[in-house]
Amino acid sequence: MPPKIAKLAGLGAFGACAGLLALFAFIAFIARPGRLGGIDNTNAIVAWIALGGLFAALIIAHIAIGKQLLKLARGADVRHPL
């Protein structure tokens, strides 16, 4: 992979982390309990924990891939970049 493309892909992976974090914050905002009805506190907390684990795993994977791509862009000898 050319270094320029590897750098752009690595930065894109870190940008995806920010997008995933914003998406989680939006979903958590929507799934909060309201006084007019809807989800209760217990179910909201369960949903936040479940979605938090999923989003954390996706963000960690994007960080790992982004680091490897940026190493590859700097010219490091990466045997298995992904």
N, CA, C and O atoms as a CHARMM CRD file, in Angstrom:
* protein
*
  328
    1    1 MET  N      0.85800  -1.17300   0.00000 PROA 1      0.00000
    2    1 MET  CA     0.00000   0.00000   0.00000 PROA 1      0.00000
    3    1 MET  C      0.90000   1.23100   0.00000 PROA 1      0.00000
    4    1 MET  O      1.84700   1.30600   0.78400 PROA 1      0.00000
    5    2 PRO  N      0.61800   2.18700  -0.86300 PROA 2      0.00000
    6    2 PRO  CA     1.40800   3.42000  -0.87400 PROA 2      0.00000
    7    2 PRO  C      1.26700   4.17900   0.44600 PROA 2      0.00000
    8    2 PRO  O      0.20100   4.17500   1.06100 PROA 2      0.00000
    9    3 PRO  N      2.35600   4.83300   0.87700 PROA 3      0.00000
   10    3 PRO  CA     2.30600   5.52800   2.16900 PROA 3      0.00000
   11    3 PRO  C      1.23500   6.60300   2.26100 PROA 3      0.00000
   12    3 PRO  O      0.64700   6.79300   3.32600 PROA 3      0.00000
   13    4 LYS  N      0.97100   7.30100   1.18200 PROA 4      0.00000
   14    4 LYS  CA    -0.04000   8.36400   1.21400 PROA 4      0.00000
   15    4 LYS  C     -1.43800   7.78800   1.48400 PROA 4      0.00000
   16    4 LYS  O     -2.20900   8.34600   2.26500 PROA 4      0.00000
   17    5 ILE  N     -1.74600   6.68000   0.83600 PROA 5      0.00000
   18    5 ILE  CA    -3.04900   6.04300   1.03600 PROA 5      0.00000
   19    5 ILE  C     -3.13200   5.43400   2.43000 PROA 5      0.00000
   20    5 ILE  O     -4.18400   5.48000   3.06600 PROA 5      0.00000
   21    6 ALA  N     -2.02100   4.85900   2.91000 PROA 6      0.00000
   22    6 ALA  CA    -2.01800   4.27800   4.25400 PROA 6      0.00000
   23    6 ALA  C     -2.24500   5.36200   5.30800 PROA 6      0.00000
   24    6 ALA  O     -2.94500   5.13300   6.29400 PROA 6      0.00000
   25    7 LYS  N     -1.65800   6.53700   5.10400 PROA 7      0.00000
   26    7 LYS  CA    -1.85700   7.62600   6.05900 PROA 7      0.00000
   27    7 LYS  C     -3.31100   8.09500   6.05000 PROA 7      0.00000
   28    7 LYS  O     -3.90000   8.31300   7.10800 PROA 7      0.00000
   29    8 LEU  N     -3.88400   8.24800   4.86700 PROA 8      0.00000
   30    8 LEU  CA    -5.28400   8.66600   4.77900 PROA 8      0.00000
   31    8 LEU  C     -6.21900   7.62100   5.39000 PROA 8      0.00000
   32    8 LEU  O     -7.18900   7.97000   6.06200 PROA 8      0.00000
   33    9 ALA  N     -5.92600   6.34800   5.15900 PROA 9      0.00000
   34    9 ALA  CA    -6.75900   5.29000   5.73000 PROA 9      0.00000
   35    9 ALA  C     -6.62200   5.25200   7.25300 PROA 9      0.00000
   36    9 ALA  O     -7.60300   5.01900   7.95800 PROA 9      0.00000
   37   10 GLY  N     -5.41400   5.47800   7.75800 PROA 10     0.00000
   38   10 GLY  CA    -5.20400   5.51000   9.20800 PROA 10     0.00000
   39   10 GLY  C     -5.93400   6.67100   9.85600 PROA 10     0.00000
   40   10 GLY  O     -6.56200   6.51100  10.90200 PROA 10     0.00000
   41   11 LEU  N     -5.85300   7.83200   9.24000 PROA 11     0.00000
   42   11 LEU  CA    -6.58000   8.98500   9.76600 PROA 11     0.00000
   43   11 LEU  C     -8.08900   8.79300   9.64900 PROA 11     0.00000
   44   11 LEU  O     -8.84800   9.26400  10.49700 PROA 11     0.00000
   45   12 GLY  N     -8.51600   8.10800   8.60900 PROA 12     0.00000
   46   12 GLY  CA    -9.93300   7.79500   8.45600 PROA 12     0.00000
   47   12 GLY  C    -10.42000   6.85100   9.54900 PROA 12     0.00000
   48   12 GLY  O    -11.55500   6.96200  10.01100 PROA 12     0.00000
   49   13 ALA  N     -9.56100   5.92300   9.96100 PROA 13     0.00000
   50   13 ALA  CA    -9.92700   5.01500  11.05300 PROA 13     0.00000
   51   13 ALA  C    -10.10800   5.79300  12.35300 PROA 13     0.00000
   52   13 ALA  O    -11.02100   5.50300  13.12500 PROA 13     0.00000
   53   14 PHE  N     -9.25000   6.77600  12.59900 PROA 14     0.00000
   54   14 PHE  CA    -9.40900   7.59900  13.80300 PROA 14     0.00000
   55   14 PHE  C    -10.63600   8.51000  13.68800 PROA 14     0.00000
   56   14 PHE  O    -11.28900   8.79400  14.69300 PROA 14     0.00000
   57   15 GLY  N    -10.94800   8.96100  12.49200 PROA 15     0.00000
   58   15 GLY  CA   -12.16400   9.73800  12.27700 PROA 15     0.00000
   59   15 GLY  C    -13.41000   8.89500  12.51900 PROA 15     0.00000
   60   15 GLY  O    -14.41500   9.38600  13.03400 PROA 15     0.00000
   61   16 ALA  N    -13.33300   7.62700  12.14400 PROA 16     0.00000
   62   16 ALA  CA   -14.45900   6.71800  12.39900 PROA 16     0.00000
   63   16 ALA  C    -14.66900   6.54000  13.90100 PROA 16     0.00000
   64   16 ALA  O    -15.80200   6.37500  14.35200 PROA 16     0.00000
   65   17 CYS  N    -13.58800   6.57200  14.67500 PROA 17     0.00000
   66   17 CYS  CA   -13.71500   6.48600  16.14100 PROA 17     0.00000
   67   17 CYS  C    -14.53900   7.65400  16.67300 PROA 17     0.00000
   68   17 CYS  O    -15.40800   7.47300  17.52600 PROA 17     0.00000
   69   18 ALA  N    -14.26400   8.83700  16.17300 PROA 18     0.00000
   70   18 ALA  CA   -15.02700  10.00600  16.60500 PROA 18     0.00000
   71   18 ALA  C    -16.48800   9.88900  16.18900 PROA 18     0.00000
   72   18 ALA  O    -17.38500  10.25200  16.95100 PROA 18     0.00000
   73   19 GLY  N    -16.72600   9.38600  14.99100 PROA 19     0.00000
   74   19 GLY  CA   -18.09700   9.19200  14.53000 PROA 19     0.00000
   75   19 GLY  C    -18.84000   8.15400  15.35700 PROA 19     0.00000
   76   19 GLY  O    -20.01900   8.33600  15.66100 PROA 19     0.00000
   77   20 LEU  N    -18.16600   7.06700  15.72500 PROA 20     0.00000
   78   20 LEU  CA   -18.79700   6.04800  16.56100 PROA 20     0.00000
   79   20 LEU  C    -19.11100   6.59000  17.94900 PROA 20     0.00000
   80   20 LEU  O    -20.15700   6.28300  18.52000 PROA 20     0.00000
   81   21 LEU  N    -18.21200   7.38900  18.48100 PROA 21     0.00000
   82   21 LEU  CA   -18.45200   7.98300  19.79700 PROA 21     0.00000
   83   21 LEU  C    -19.64400   8.94500  19.74700 PROA 21     0.00000
   84   21 LEU  O    -20.45900   8.97200  20.66800 PROA 21     0.00000
   85   22 ALA  N    -19.74100   9.71900  18.68800 PROA 22     0.00000
   86   22 ALA  CA   -20.87900  10.63400  18.53800 PROA 22     0.00000
   87   22 ALA  C    -22.18100   9.85900  18.35600 PROA 22     0.00000
   88   22 ALA  O    -23.21900  10.26300  18.88000 PROA 22     0.00000
   89   23 LEU  N    -22.13400   8.75600  17.62200 PROA 23     0.00000
   90   23 LEU  CA   -23.32500   7.93900  17.43500 PROA 23     0.00000
   91   23 LEU  C    -23.78400   7.32300  18.75300 PROA 23     0.00000
   92   23 LEU  O    -24.98100   7.27500  19.03700 PROA 23     0.00000
   93   24 PHE  N    -22.82900   6.85200  19.56000 PROA 24     0.00000
   94   24 PHE  CA   -23.19200   6.30700  20.86300 PROA 24     0.00000
   95   24 PHE  C    -23.80800   7.38300  21.75300 PROA 24     0.00000
   96   24 PHE  O    -24.79900   7.12700  22.43700 PROA 24     0.00000
   97   25 ALA  N    -23.23600   8.56800  21.74900 PROA 25     0.00000
   98   25 ALA  CA   -23.78600   9.65400  22.56100 PROA 25     0.00000
   99   25 ALA  C    -25.20600  10.00700  22.11000 PROA 25     0.00000
  100   25 ALA  O    -26.06900  10.28200  22.94400 PROA 25     0.00000
  101   26 PHE  N    -25.45000  10.00000  20.81500 PROA 26     0.00000
  102   26 PHE  CA   -26.77700  10.29100  20.29600 PROA 26     0.00000
  103   26 PHE  C    -27.78000   9.21400  20.70500 PROA 26     0.00000
  104   26 PHE  O    -28.89500   9.53300  21.11800 PROA 26     0.00000
  105   27 ILE  N    -27.39300   7.94500  20.59400 PROA 27     0.00000
  106   27 ILE  CA   -28.28300   6.85200  20.98300 PROA 27     0.00000
  107   27 ILE  C    -28.54200   6.88900  22.48800 PROA 27     0.00000
  108   27 ILE  O    -29.67100   6.65900  22.92200 PROA 27     0.00000
  109   28 ALA  N    -27.51600   7.17600  23.29000 PROA 28     0.00000
  110   28 ALA  CA   -27.70300   7.26500  24.73800 PROA 28     0.00000
  111   28 ALA  C    -28.63000   8.42700  25.08800 PROA 28     0.00000
  112   28 ALA  O    -29.41200   8.33200  26.03400 PROA 28     0.00000
  113   29 PHE  N    -28.54800   9.51200  24.34200 PROA 29     0.00000
  114   29 PHE  CA   -29.42600  10.65700  24.57100 PROA 29     0.00000
  115   29 PHE  C    -30.87900  10.29400  24.26400 PROA 29     0.00000
  116   29 PHE  O    -31.79200  10.67400  24.99700 PROA 29     0.00000
  117   30 ILE  N    -31.07700   9.56500  23.18600 PROA 30     0.00000
  118   30 ILE  CA   -32.42800   9.17100  22.79600 PROA 30     0.00000
  119   30 ILE  C    -33.00600   8.14900  23.78800 PROA 30     0.00000
  120   30 ILE  O    -34.19900   8.18600  24.08800 PROA 30     0.00000
  121   31 ALA  N    -32.16900   7.24600  24.29300 PROA 31     0.00000
  122   31 ALA  CA   -32.65200   6.15400  25.14600 PROA 31     0.00000
  123   31 ALA  C    -32.71600   6.52900  26.62300 PROA 31     0.00000
  124   31 ALA  O    -32.82700   5.64700  27.47500 PROA 31     0.00000
  125   32 ARG  N    -32.65000   7.79900  26.93300 PROA 32     0.00000
  126   32 ARG  CA   -32.74200   8.18200  28.34500 PROA 32     0.00000
  127   32 ARG  C    -34.20800   8.17600  28.77900 PROA 32     0.00000
  128   32 ARG  O    -35.10400   8.39700  27.96500 PROA 32     0.00000
  129   33 PRO  N    -34.44200   7.92200  30.05600 PROA 33     0.00000
  130   33 PRO  CA   -35.83100   7.89900  30.53600 PROA 33     0.00000
  131   33 PRO  C    -36.47000   9.29200  30.46800 PROA 33     0.00000
  132   33 PRO  O    -35.81400  10.30800  30.69300 PROA 33     0.00000
  133   34 GLY  N    -37.73900   9.30500  30.15800 PROA 34     0.00000
  134   34 GLY  CA   -38.47300  10.56600  30.08800 PROA 34     0.00000
  135   34 GLY  C    -39.62600  10.57300  31.07700 PROA 34     0.00000
  136   34 GLY  O    -40.06500   9.52200  31.54500 PROA 34     0.00000
  137   35 ARG  N    -40.10500  11.74800  31.38500 PROA 35     0.00000
  138   35 ARG  CA   -41.18700  11.83300  32.36600 PROA 35     0.00000
  139   35 ARG  C    -42.54500  11.57200  31.74000 PROA 35     0.00000
  140   35 ARG  O    -43.52800  11.38400  32.45600 PROA 35     0.00000
  141   36 LEU  N    -42.61700  11.55700  30.41800 PROA 36     0.00000
  142   36 LEU  CA   -43.88600  11.31700  29.74000 PROA 36     0.00000
  143   36 LEU  C    -44.11000   9.84900  29.37000 PROA 36     0.00000
  144   36 LEU  O    -45.09500   9.51500  28.71100 PROA 36     0.00000
  145   37 GLY  N    -43.20500   8.98800  29.79000 PROA 37     0.00000
  146   37 GLY  CA   -43.33800   7.56700  29.48300 PROA 37     0.00000
  147   37 GLY  C    -42.15100   7.07700  28.68500 PROA 37     0.00000
  148   37 GLY  O    -41.18700   7.81200  28.47200 PROA 37     0.00000
  149   38 GLY  N    -42.22100   5.85200  28.25200 PROA 38     0.00000
  150   38 GLY  CA   -41.13700   5.27400  27.47800 PROA 38     0.00000
  151   38 GLY  C    -40.30200   4.33600  28.31700 PROA 38     0.00000
  152   38 GLY  O    -40.84200   3.60000  29.14400 PROA 38     0.00000
  153   39 ILE  N    -39.02600   4.34600  28.12700 PROA 39     0.00000
  154   39 ILE  CA   -38.11100   3.42400  28.79000 PROA 39     0.00000
  155   39 ILE  C    -37.90700   3.83900  30.24900 PROA 39     0.00000
  156   39 ILE  O    -37.91200   5.02700  30.57200 PROA 39     0.00000
  157   40 ASP  N    -37.72600   2.84400  31.12900 PROA 40     0.00000
  158   40 ASP  CA   -37.47400   3.16400  32.53100 PROA 40     0.00000
  159   40 ASP  C    -35.97000   3.15800  32.80300 PROA 40     0.00000
  160   40 ASP  O    -35.18000   2.84600  31.91200 PROA 40     0.00000
  161   41 ASN  N    -35.57100   3.50200  34.02800 PROA 41     0.00000
  162   41 ASN  CA   -34.15000   3.63300  34.37400 PROA 41     0.00000
  163   41 ASN  C    -33.38500   2.33500  34.19700 PROA 41     0.00000
  164   41 ASN  O    -32.28000   2.33900  33.65400 PROA 41     0.00000
  165   42 THR  N    -33.95000   1.23200  34.64200 PROA 42     0.00000
  166   42 THR  CA   -33.24800  -0.05000  34.57300 PROA 42     0.00000
  167   42 THR  C    -32.98200  -0.45600  33.12600 PROA 42     0.00000
  168   42 THR  O    -31.86400  -0.84400  32.78700 PROA 42     0.00000
  169   43 ASN  N    -33.97700  -0.37300  32.29300 PROA 43     0.00000
  170   43 ASN  CA   -33.79700  -0.73600  30.89200 PROA 43     0.00000
  171   43 ASN  C    -32.86900   0.22900  30.16900 PROA 43     0.00000
  172   43 ASN  O    -32.13400  -0.18400  29.27100 PROA 43     0.00000
  173   44 ALA  N    -32.88600   1.48900  30.53600 PROA 44     0.00000
  174   44 ALA  CA   -31.98200   2.45900  29.92000 PROA 44     0.00000
  175   44 ALA  C    -30.53400   2.12700  30.26600 PROA 44     0.00000
  176   44 ALA  O    -29.65900   2.18900  29.40300 PROA 44     0.00000
  177   45 ILE  N    -30.28300   1.77600  31.51600 PROA 45     0.00000
  178   45 ILE  CA   -28.91500   1.44600  31.92800 PROA 45     0.00000
  179   45 ILE  C    -28.43800   0.17400  31.23700 PROA 45     0.00000
  180   45 ILE  O    -27.28700   0.10000  30.80800 PROA 45     0.00000
  181   46 VAL  N    -29.30400  -0.82000  31.12600 PROA 46     0.00000
  182   46 VAL  CA   -28.94100  -2.05900  30.42700 PROA 46     0.00000
  183   46 VAL  C    -28.62200  -1.76800  28.95900 PROA 46     0.00000
  184   46 VAL  O    -27.66000  -2.31000  28.41500 PROA 46     0.00000
  185   47 ALA  N    -29.41200  -0.92700  28.32700 PROA 47     0.00000
  186   47 ALA  CA   -29.16500  -0.56900  26.92300 PROA 47     0.00000
  187   47 ALA  C    -27.85400   0.18700  26.77800 PROA 47     0.00000
  188   47 ALA  O    -27.10000  -0.06100  25.83700 PROA 47     0.00000
  189   48 TRP  N    -27.57200   1.10900  27.70100 PROA 48     0.00000
  190   48 TRP  CA   -26.31600   1.86600  27.62400 PROA 48     0.00000
  191   48 TRP  C    -25.11000   0.95900  27.81000 PROA 48     0.00000
  192   48 TRP  O    -24.10700   1.11800  27.11500 PROA 48     0.00000
  193   49 ILE  N    -25.18900   0.01500  28.73100 PROA 49     0.00000
  194   49 ILE  CA   -24.06300  -0.90100  28.95900 PROA 49     0.00000
  195   49 ILE  C    -23.85200  -1.80800  27.74700 PROA 49     0.00000
  196   49 ILE  O    -22.72000  -2.00600  27.30400 PROA 49     0.00000
  197   50 ALA  N    -24.94400  -2.35600  27.21600 PROA 50     0.00000
  198   50 ALA  CA   -24.82300  -3.24500  26.06300 PROA 50     0.00000
  199   50 ALA  C    -24.26000  -2.50800  24.85000 PROA 50     0.00000
  200   50 ALA  O    -23.34400  -2.99900  24.19200 PROA 50     0.00000
  201   51 LEU  N    -24.80100  -1.34900  24.56200 PROA 51     0.00000
  202   51 LEU  CA   -24.31200  -0.58000  23.41900 PROA 51     0.00000
  203   51 LEU  C    -22.91100  -0.03300  23.67200 PROA 51     0.00000
  204   51 LEU  O    -22.10900   0.08700  22.74500 PROA 51     0.00000
  205   52 GLY  N    -22.61900   0.29700  24.93000 PROA 52     0.00000
  206   52 GLY  CA   -21.28100   0.77600  25.26900 PROA 52     0.00000
  207   52 GLY  C    -20.21800  -0.27000  25.00400 PROA 52     0.00000
  208   52 GLY  O    -19.14400   0.05000  24.49500 PROA 52     0.00000
  209   53 GLY  N    -20.50700  -1.52000  25.34300 PROA 53     0.00000
  210   53 GLY  CA   -19.55800  -2.59100  25.05900 PROA 53     0.00000
  211   53 GLY  C    -19.33800  -2.78700  23.57500 PROA 53     0.00000
  212   53 GLY  O    -18.20800  -2.98000  23.12800 PROA 53     0.00000
  213   54 LEU  N    -20.40500  -2.73900  22.81800 PROA 54     0.00000
  214   54 LEU  CA   -20.30200  -2.89600  21.36800 PROA 54     0.00000
  215   54 LEU  C    -19.50000  -1.76400  20.74300 PROA 54     0.00000
  216   54 LEU  O    -18.59700  -1.99800  19.94000 PROA 54     0.00000
  217   55 PHE  N    -19.83700  -0.54200  21.11800 PROA 55     0.00000
  218   55 PHE  CA   -19.13000   0.60800  20.55400 PROA 55     0.00000
  219   55 PHE  C    -17.67400   0.65600  21.02500 PROA 55     0.00000
  220   55 PHE  O    -16.79300   1.06800  20.27000 PROA 55     0.00000
  221   56 ALA  N    -17.41600   0.23900  22.26800 PROA 56     0.00000
  222   56 ALA  CA   -16.03000   0.20500  22.75400 PROA 56     0.00000
  223   56 ALA  C    -15.20000  -0.78000  21.94500 PROA 56     0.00000
  224   56 ALA  O    -14.05500  -0.48500  21.60200 PROA 56     0.00000
  225   57 ALA  N    -15.75700  -1.94200  21.63700 PROA 57     0.00000
  226   57 ALA  CA   -15.02600  -2.92700  20.83100 PROA 57     0.00000
  227   57 ALA  C    -14.74500  -2.39100  19.42500 PROA 57     0.00000
  228   57 ALA  O    -13.65100  -2.58200  18.89500 PROA 57     0.00000
  229   58 LEU  N    -15.72200  -1.72700  18.83000 PROA 58     0.00000
  230   58 LEU  CA   -15.50900  -1.16200  17.49600 PROA 58     0.00000
  231   58 LEU  C    -14.45600  -0.05600  17.51000 PROA 58     0.00000
  232   58 LEU  O    -13.62900   0.03300  16.60200 PROA 58     0.00000
  233   59 ILE  N    -14.48800   0.77700  18.53400 PROA 59     0.00000
  234   59 ILE  CA   -13.51400   1.87000  18.63200 PROA 59     0.00000
  235   59 ILE  C    -12.11300   1.32100  18.86400 PROA 59     0.00000
  236   59 ILE  O    -11.15500   1.81500  18.27000 PROA 59     0.00000
  237   60 ILE  N    -11.97600   0.31300  19.71200 PROA 60     0.00000
  238   60 ILE  CA   -10.66400  -0.29200  19.95800 PROA 60     0.00000
  239   60 ILE  C    -10.10500  -0.92100  18.69200 PROA 60     0.00000
  240   60 ILE  O     -8.91300  -0.80200  18.41100 PROA 60     0.00000
  241   61 ALA  N    -10.96000  -1.59100  17.92800 PROA 61     0.00000
  242   61 ALA  CA   -10.50900  -2.18700  16.66600 PROA 61     0.00000
  243   61 ALA  C    -10.06500  -1.10900  15.68100 PROA 61     0.00000
  244   61 ALA  O     -9.05900  -1.28700  14.99300 PROA 61     0.00000
  245   62 HSD  N    -10.78900   0.00300  15.59800 PROA 62     0.00000
  246   62 HSD  CA   -10.39900   1.08300  14.69200 PROA 62     0.00000
  247   62 HSD  C     -9.08900   1.73500  15.13400 PROA 62     0.00000
  248   62 HSD  O     -8.27600   2.12400  14.29600 PROA 62     0.00000
  249   63 ILE  N     -8.88600   1.85500  16.42700 PROA 63     0.00000
  250   63 ILE  CA    -7.62700   2.42700  16.91600 PROA 63     0.00000
  251   63 ILE  C     -6.45700   1.52500  16.55800 PROA 63     0.00000
  252   63 ILE  O     -5.41600   2.00700  16.11200 PROA 63     0.00000
  253   64 ALA  N     -6.61800   0.22000  16.75000 PROA 64     0.00000
  254   64 ALA  CA    -5.53700  -0.72200  16.42700 PROA 64     0.00000
  255   64 ALA  C     -5.20100  -0.69300  14.93900 PROA 64     0.00000
  256   64 ALA  O     -4.02900  -0.67700  14.56300 PROA 64     0.00000
  257   65 ILE  N     -6.22000  -0.68600  14.10700 PROA 65     0.00000
  258   65 ILE  CA    -5.99200  -0.65100  12.66200 PROA 65     0.00000
  259   65 ILE  C     -5.37500   0.68800  12.25400 PROA 65     0.00000
  260   65 ILE  O     -4.46900   0.72400  11.42200 PROA 65     0.00000
  261   66 GLY  N     -5.85900   1.78300  12.83300 PROA 66     0.00000
  262   66 GLY  CA    -5.30800   3.10400  12.51100 PROA 66     0.00000
  263   66 GLY  C     -3.84900   3.23400  12.88600 PROA 66     0.00000
  264   66 GLY  O     -3.06900   3.82200  12.13700 PROA 66     0.00000
  265   67 LYS  N     -3.46300   2.69300  14.04100 PROA 67     0.00000
  266   67 LYS  CA    -2.05100   2.73900  14.44900 PROA 67     0.00000
  267   67 LYS  C     -1.17300   1.96600  13.47800 PROA 67     0.00000
  268   67 LYS  O     -0.09900   2.43100  13.09800 PROA 67     0.00000
  269   68 GLN  N     -1.63300   0.78500  13.07700 PROA 68     0.00000
  270   68 GLN  CA    -0.84300  -0.01100  12.14100 PROA 68     0.00000
  271   68 GLN  C     -0.72000   0.67800  10.79000 PROA 68     0.00000
  272   68 GLN  O      0.34200   0.64100  10.16900 PROA 68     0.00000
  273   69 LEU  N     -1.79100   1.30200  10.33200 PROA 69     0.00000
  274   69 LEU  CA    -1.71900   1.99900   9.04800 PROA 69     0.00000
  275   69 LEU  C     -0.80100   3.21300   9.11000 PROA 69     0.00000
  276   69 LEU  O     -0.09300   3.49800   8.14400 PROA 69     0.00000
  277   70 LEU  N     -0.80000   3.92900  10.22600 PROA 70     0.00000
  278   70 LEU  CA     0.10300   5.07500  10.34100 PROA 70     0.00000
  279   70 LEU  C      1.55800   4.62500  10.45200 PROA 70     0.00000
  280   70 LEU  O      2.45300   5.30200   9.94500 PROA 70     0.00000
  281   71 LYS  N      1.80600   3.49400  11.10600 PROA 71     0.00000
  282   71 LYS  CA     3.16700   2.92800  11.12100 PROA 71     0.00000
  283   71 LYS  C      3.59900   2.55400   9.71000 PROA 71     0.00000
  284   71 LYS  O      4.73500   2.80600   9.31100 PROA 71     0.00000
  285   72 LEU  N      2.69100   1.95600   8.96500 PROA 72     0.00000
  286   72 LEU  CA     2.99100   1.57900   7.58900 PROA 72     0.00000
  287   72 LEU  C      3.26200   2.81500   6.73300 PROA 72     0.00000
  288   72 LEU  O      4.11600   2.77300   5.84800 PROA 72     0.00000
  289   73 ALA  N      2.55700   3.90000   6.98000 PROA 73     0.00000
  290   73 ALA  CA     2.75300   5.13400   6.22100 PROA 73     0.00000
  291   73 ALA  C      4.10200   5.77500   6.50700 PROA 73     0.00000
  292   73 ALA  O      4.68800   6.41800   5.63600 PROA 73     0.00000
  293   74 ARG  N      4.60000   5.59900   7.74700 PROA 74     0.00000
  294   74 ARG  CA     5.90600   6.16300   8.09000 PROA 74     0.00000
  295   74 ARG  C      7.06600   5.32700   7.55600 PROA 74     0.00000
  296   74 ARG  O      8.22700   5.72200   7.66300 PROA 74     0.00000
  297   75 GLY  N      6.74300   4.17500   6.98400 PROA 75     0.00000
  298   75 GLY  CA     7.78700   3.35800   6.39800 PROA 75     0.00000
  299   75 GLY  C      8.31600   2.30100   7.33500 PROA 75     0.00000
  300   75 GLY  O      9.37400   1.72800   7.07700 PROA 75     0.00000
  301   76 ALA  N      7.62100   2.02900   8.40100 PROA 76     0.00000
  302   76 ALA  CA     8.06600   0.99500   9.33300 PROA 76     0.00000
  303   76 ALA  C      7.92000  -0.37000   8.66200 PROA 76     0.00000
  304   76 ALA  O      7.05600  -0.57300   7.80900 PROA 76     0.00000
  305   77 ASP  N      8.77000  -1.28200   9.06200 PROA 77     0.00000
  306   77 ASP  CA     8.71700  -2.63600   8.53100 PROA 77     0.00000
  307   77 ASP  C      7.66600  -3.42100   9.31400 PROA 77     0.00000
  308   77 ASP  O      7.96400  -4.06000  10.32300 PROA 77     0.00000
  309   78 VAL  N      6.44300  -3.35700   8.82600 PROA 78     0.00000
  310   78 VAL  CA     5.33200  -4.03700   9.48000 PROA 78     0.00000
  311   78 VAL  C      5.06200  -5.31600   8.71200 PROA 78     0.00000
  312   78 VAL  O      4.67200  -5.28600   7.54500 PROA 78     0.00000
  313   79 ARG  N      5.27400  -6.44000   9.38000 PROA 79     0.00000
  314   79 ARG  CA     5.13000  -7.72100   8.71300 PROA 79     0.00000
  315   79 ARG  C      3.66000  -8.03100   8.39100 PROA 79     0.00000
  316   79 ARG  O      3.32700  -8.42400   7.27300 PROA 79     0.00000
  317   80 HSD  N      2.79900  -7.84700   9.38200 PROA 80     0.00000
  318   80 HSD  CA     1.36100  -8.06200   9.19300 PROA 80     0.00000
  319   80 HSD  C      0.64100  -6.77700   9.59400 PROA 80     0.00000
  320   80 HSD  O      0.26400  -6.62500  10.75600 PROA 80     0.00000
  321   81 PRO  N      0.44400  -5.85000   8.65600 PROA 81     0.00000
  322   81 PRO  CA    -0.11300  -4.54100   9.02900 PROA 81     0.00000
  323   81 PRO  C     -1.53000  -4.61300   9.56100 PROA 81     0.00000
  324   81 PRO  O     -1.91300  -3.76700  10.36800 PROA 81     0.00000
  325   82 LEU  N     -2.31500  -5.57500   9.14800 PROA 82     0.00000
  326   82 LEU  CA    -3.68300  -5.67100   9.62800 PROA 82     0.00000
  327   82 LEU  C     -3.87700  -7.04000  10.17000 PROA 82     0.00000
  328   82 LEU  O     -4.96600  -7.36900  10.64000 PROA 82     0.00000
